[in-house]
Amino acid sequence: MGMNAHWDKTMNRWLKIDPREGRVSLNELPRLAYAELYDDLNRCLQDENFHVASYFGVTVPEGVLLICLVADDASGGVWLASYLYGEGGERILPSLTAVHPALHVFEREMTENFGICFADSPWNKPLRYAHDRADRRQSMNCYPFYAIEGEALHEVNVGPIHAGIIEPGCFRFICNGEQIVHLEIMLGYQHRGVERLLRETDNRLRQTLLCESVAGDSAVAHGSAYAMLVERLGQRPASEVLELERAIALELERIAVHLADTGALCMDIGYQLGQVACEALRTIVINTTQAWCGNRFGKGLIRPGGSFYPLTDGLRTLVRNNMEEVRRRFAEVTDDLLDSASVLARFEDCGVLTRTQALRIGAVGEAARASDLKRDVRASHPWGPYGALIVHEPVMAAGGDVFSRLKIRLGEVMQSISYVNTLIDRLDEIPEKSPRPDYTFPLAPSALAFSMQEGWRGEIVHVGLTDAGGRLCAYKLKDPSLHNWLGLALAVRGEGISDFPICNKSFNLSYCGHDL
């Protein structure tokens, strides 16, 4: 029996969906007993080709419905199932986190939002401090930080207000001298209630603006995930031209942020030449996006059903020329970086996240690939031009250190430039232009839809549910930072506390993307 056939038998209680369709009627969603859900997840997650893409609770007339989406990286499918909390009389549930630590974020959120108790959970602490959390006594002022006693140990608190102009987050280090023994990261300061706002408005333009603002450096990725989701709910598939333009915008976003992060890493070790060179190249890329849509970060570019900013012949020439200049100049920057012994000495063997750790915490995106764990939605669950026009092969590294995460960035900049040129070549062959946006097409009633995007940080997942009138009644967002913050905490163990800044920059995770 082949691997896929084996897991099809294991997951025979679940519904398998092609992610390119990404929509199902709610009455088709399998409802399992918790023992069945637990057993199926426990078994399938022993295969690293499976990971939980989203797992969350929604309020329904009968109580709280837990919905789980499992991504099958081998076959490219997504498995769906649900469980009505307490349906079998259970009020205290066995914890999957105890055997699969990657699920900690999902179970912690269920406890925080709905008061669901997972009896043997090893780490059921508050996740976001949502305004409508089940236990309002849980507050940031009494966060239960771990404490380790010992005469040689001391604690160092950093944040939530930082020296730079960045968002707030609290880092509590337990150190032995200068060496980090343990880091605990408390987030939640940026909780804006995005999901609640999305389900409380029928205005699709407002929903679009909310989604492209989930994380400011991922406006295109989150905006595309939302647009794709509502198009699926409305059975309004995007045209080929529109998908090509969205993919170009997504790759430009990836190039711009990778250049910025490379420059930031150079800055943190005092390598000024690399810093200023990367900043200049990033400016070229974001100015290209601004010439396209009027905003350097791509806000306003992605809209459901169409675009106000078609990529005209003149803009295509501008993009090609600018990408060639970036490619040529960045190749020189890369050579200088890799030839500098002092640069390599600071980055190599620093901030290591092992492959085993990355797998256990459910790491995604470049952080996973730098630890030799192949997680890339463009390859495993491709949409539009990915997989057909572009047969994507993820850039990989094996060291799991700061240098490996830098190498992913260096490689992906060049790869994405190549993709942009290929996508524009295809656009040149199509005489049609992208249609205008449409905020009014009806959505399917009593349906669930999802979309997956590979943002520059990694896997982004949006899930939306409609009520009997076709109105969005639930919306669930997942930014890759949700998984990868724990990766940072593990990577700095055993490092000197002075190396925390470059470890942190090598992940460059989002506070607001986590907190929502």
N, C-alpha and C positions, 0 to 999 in steps of 0.2 A: 504494500500500500504506500503511495507517495505521500510526501509531507502534507500537501494541501488536502488530499483526501482524508488523511488521518485527522487533521484539525477540523475539517468539515464535519466529521463524525463527532468529534469532541464538542463542537459548538452547534450541534443539531437543534438545540432549543432556541438559538439566536437567529436573527434575520440578517442575511448578508446583502450589502448594498454596494453597487458600483459607485465609487466616489465622484465620478463624472456626472452621475445623475443626482445623487445626494438628497433625495426626497422620498418620504414614505408617509402613507396615511397613518394617523395615530391608532386607528383600530387594527392595523397590521403589526404594531409594535408588540413583540412578545412580552408577556408578563410572567416572570419567574418567581418561585419561592426563593427566599434569601439563601437557603442552603444550596439551591441549584446555581444561583448566581455566584456564590462564593466558590463552589466546587469548580465551575467552568472557568472562572477567572484564575483560580489557583493553578489549574492544569495548563491553560493556554499560555500564561505568562512565564512558564518555565522555558518556553521557546522564545529566544530574543527577537524573533521576527514579529512578535506580537507586542504591542504596548497599548496602554489605555490612552486614547486621544482625548476623551472627555468623560467625566463621571460627576453627576450633579443631581440636585433635588429640585423639583418644582412643586408648587402647591396646586393640588387638584381637589375637586369636591370631596373625594374619599379620604384625603389626607396629604401625605407627601409621597410623590412618585420619584424614585431614584432611576435615572436614565444613564446607561453606560454605552459608550462607543469605543470599540476596540479596533485599532488599526492593524491590518495584516500586511506587513511590509513585503512579504514574499509574493502574494497574489495580487496585491493592490486593492483588496476589498476592505470594507469596514463592516464590522459586526455590531448589531444593535440588540439591546434587551433592556428590560425594566423590572423594577420590584416596588410594590406598594408597601411602604414602611408600616410594619405592624400587622400586615395582612394575615400572617401565620401565627399571630399572637406574640411575636418577638418584640420586645422593647429595648433589649440590650443585645447588640449584634457582635459576632466575632469580627475581629479586625483583620482586613487583608494587608494592612500596613505591616503587621507583625511578621508576615512571610514575604511580602513584596513592598519594600520601603517606598517605591516610586508612588504608591497610592496615598502617601501621607497627606499631600496637599488636598486631595479630594475628600478624604474622610475628615480632616480638620475643618474644612469648609462646611460639611454637612452638620458637624457638631455645632459649629459656631452659628450657622443660620437657622437650624431646625431643632437643636438640642438632642440630636441622635447620639446615643452613647455606644461607643465601641469599647467593649470591656477590657480587652487586652492590648489596646493600642499603645505602642511604646512612646508616642510623641504627639498626643492630641492637644496641642496648644492652639491659641487663637491664631487665625491666619491673616485676617484683614481688619477686624473690628468694624464690621458692617454696621451701619446706623440701625438697621432693623434686626440685629443679632438676637438670638433667642435669650441669652442671659446678659442683660444690660449691666450687671454687676462686673462683668469682665471689662476692664478698661486698661488703657495703655499705661496708666500710672501704677498698675499692679501686675505688669507682665511677669510671668513666672520664669525668670532667667535661671538657668542652671548655675549651681554654685559648687565649686570643688574646694575642699579644705586642704590646707597644707602650709607650713611656715614658709616654704620657698615660692609659693604662688602669690600672684597679685592680679587684680582686675584692672583693665583699661577700658573705659567707655568712650566711644567716638560717636558723635551725633546725639540727637537726630539732626541738629543744625550743623552744617559743615562749613569749612573755610571757603570752599569754592561756591560758585553760583550753581548749585545742583539741588535736586529734590531731597527731602528729609528721609532718613533711615537710621536706625540705631544699631551700632555694632558693639557687642560686649565681648572683649577678649579676656581669656584667662591665660596668663603667661607665666612661664618659669624664666625669670630674667627677661631676656629679649625674645625668647622662643615662644611662639604661640602654641599652647596646649589645646585650646578649644576656642572657637568663635561661634557665637550665636547672633543671628541677625533678626531683629524685630522690625517688621514693616507695618503698614496700615495708615501712615500719616497722609497718604495721597488718595484715600478712598473717597471717590466722588459719587458713587452710586450709579455708574454708567449703565449697568444692566437694568436697574429699576427705571431709569430715565428712558431707556429704549422701549420698555414695555408700557410706559405710561403715555406715550405719544403716538398718534396715528400719522404724524407728519413725516413722510419718508425723507424729505430733505434734512430735517432735524436729525433723524436717525443716522443719515449719512455723515453729517457733521460730527455727531457724537463718536461714530466708529473711527473716522479718520483722525480723531483726537485722543484715542485710547493711549497711544504712545507717540509723541511728536516726531520721533525719528523713524517711525514705521507707518506713516500716514497712508502710503500707497498700499502696503501689505494688508493692514487692517481694513482700509477702505475697499480694497478688492475683495476681501473675504466677505464683507457685508453685501456688496453689490452682487456677488455670485450667489449668495444665500437667497436674497429676495428674488433674484431672477429664477432660481430653481423653484421657489415657492409659487411664483407667478407663471411658471412654465414659459419663460421668455429667455431662451438661451441667447447668449451674447453672439454677435456676428464674428466671423473670423477676423475681420479687421480690428474690431474692438478688443478681442482677445490678444492679438498681436501687440496692439498699443499698450495694453495693460502689462503684458510681459516685459516690454521695453521699459516701462516706467518702474516696474519692480526691480529690474536689473540695474537701472540707473540709481535707484535708492540703495541697493546693495553696494554698488561701487563707491558711492559717496560716503557712506558710513564706514566702510572698511578703510578707506583712505583716511578719514578723520581718526579712527581708532589707531591706525598705524602711526599717525603723527602724534597722538596722545601718548602712546607707549614710548616713542622716542623722547618726548618731552620729559617723561617721568624718570628717565635715566640720564638726562642732560645731553642727549644727542641732538643738538639744535639743527643741524643740517637736515636730518630726516624729518624733524618736526615741521620746519618751514616749507620744505619741498612738498610734503603731503598736504599741508594746509592749502598751498597754492593749487594743487591738483584737485582737491575737494571743491575749491571755489569754482573751478572750471565746470565740474559736474553739476553742482547745485545751480549755477547760473544757467546751464543748459536746460535744466528742468524749469527754471523761472522763465526762460525765453519761450518754453513750450506752453506753460499754463498760467504764468504770472505769480507763481509761488515757488520758492527754492526747495520746499519740502514736499511738493506735489499735492498740496491741499487744493481741492477744487477740480483735480484732474479725473478722479475716479467717481463715476456716478452710475446708478442703476440704468440699464437699458441702452446707454450710449455715452457720448462725450461732447462737451462744449468745445473741446480743444483737439480737433483732428491733427494728426501728425502730417503736415503738409510737405510738399516736395522741398521747400526751402528749409523747413525744420529738420527734415531727414538729412539734408546735406550738412547742416550745422551739427547735428548729433554725430554723424560719421566723422567729420573733421575734428571735433573736440575729443571724441573717443580715440582717434589715432594719436592726437597729441598726448593725451593721458597715458596711453599704452607705451608710447616711446619714452616719455620722461619717467614713468613709474618703473620701467624696466631698469633704468639707471639707478633709481632709488633702491630698488630691490637688490641689485648687485652690490651697492655700497653697504647696505644693511648686512647682507650675508657674508661680506668680506671683512667686517669689522669684528675683531676678536673681543674688543671691550663690550660691544653690543651683545654679542653671543654669550659672553660670560655672565651678563646680568639676567638673560632670559632663559638660558638652558638649565634644566633640572630645578627650576623655580616654580612653585605653585602647581604641583603635579596632581592631576585627577586621573586615577588609573581607569582602565577600561572596565574593570569589575565595578568600581564605584559609580562610574557613569551609567552603567547598565542598571545598577540597583536603585539609583535615585531617579531614573527615567530621563536622563539628560537628553536634550535635543539640539539640533542645529550645529553650529560651528564648535560649540563646547563638546558635544558628543563626538563629532568627526575628528577633533584634535586628539581624542582618546581612542581612536580607531574603532568607533562605534558608528556604523553607517546609518544615519538618520537624516533623510532629506526628502521632503514631500515631493519635490520636483522629479525625483527618481522613483519613489515608491508609490505615490498616488498622483501621477501627472494630470494636468488639465490643459486644455487648449494646445498651444504649440509645444509644450513640454511632452516629450515622449514620441511625438510624431515628427515635427520639424526639427526639434532638438532632442536627441537621445542623450539625456543628462547623466553624467557620471560624477558623483560627488567628489570634491577635493578632500583628501584624507590625510591624516597624520597619525603617528602612533605614540608619541612621547607623552601627551597629556599635560605638558608644561606650558609656561607662558610662550616659549618659542614655538611650540606646536600650534598654539592658537594664533600666533602671528603668521605662521606659514599658511594656515587656512586662509587668512585674509589676503595674503600676497597672491596666492593661487586663484582665489575667487575673483579678485579684481580683474585679472587677465582673462579668466574664463568668461566672466560676465560681459566684458567688452566684446569678446568674440560672439557671444549670444546676441548682443544688441545689433551687431552688424548683420548677422544671419537673419534676424527678425525683420530688419529694415529691408533687406534684399527681398524677403517674401512679400512685404507690403508693396514694394515696387511692382510686383506682378499682378496686383489686384486693383482694378480701376475704381471700385466702390470706396466710399468714405464711411467712416463710422457714423451711425445714426445719432440723433439728439437724445439726451436723457429722457426718461419717462418715470415720473414719480407717482403715476396714477393707476398702473395696471393692477388688477385684483390679485390677491394671494389665495392659494388653495385653502379651503377651510379644514380645520382639524387635521393638520399635517405637521410633520417635522422635517426640517431640512438642515443640512450642515455643509460647511465648506472648509477646505484646508489650504493654507498658503505657506510656502516656505519664505518667511520674512528673513531679513539678514541675520537676525538672532536665531532663527529656527522655526519650528512648527507652530503656526497660528491656527486655532480651530474656533469657528463660530457655529453655534447651534441655535436655531430659532423654532418656536412652536406657535401655531396659530389656533385660535378658538373656532367655534362653529361659524362665526361670521367672517372668517378670514383675516382677523386682526392679530397682530403679534401679541401673544399673551405671556411669553417667556423667552428670554434670550440669555445665552451663556457664552461668555468669551474666555479664551485661554491664550495668553501671551507666553512665549517660550520662557520668559523670566520666571514664571511660576515654578518650573522644574529646576532651573539652573542656579537659583540663589543658593540652594543647599550645596551645589557643586563648588561654589566659591568657598563656602565655609569648610568643606573638606580639603580643598586644595591648599589652604594656608596652614593647615596643621603641620607643626614642625618647622615652619619658616620663621625667620626673624620678623618681628612686627614692622620693621622698616621696609620690608618687601611687600607689605599688604597693598600699597597703592598700585604697583605694577600688576599684581595678581588681580586686583579689582578691575583695572582697566582692561586686562586681557579678556575678561568676561563681558564687561560693559553691559550690565543688566539694567532693566528698567524698574524704577520704583512704581511709577504710575501704572505701567503695564501689569505689574503684579497686583497692585492694590485695587485698581479699577475704580 
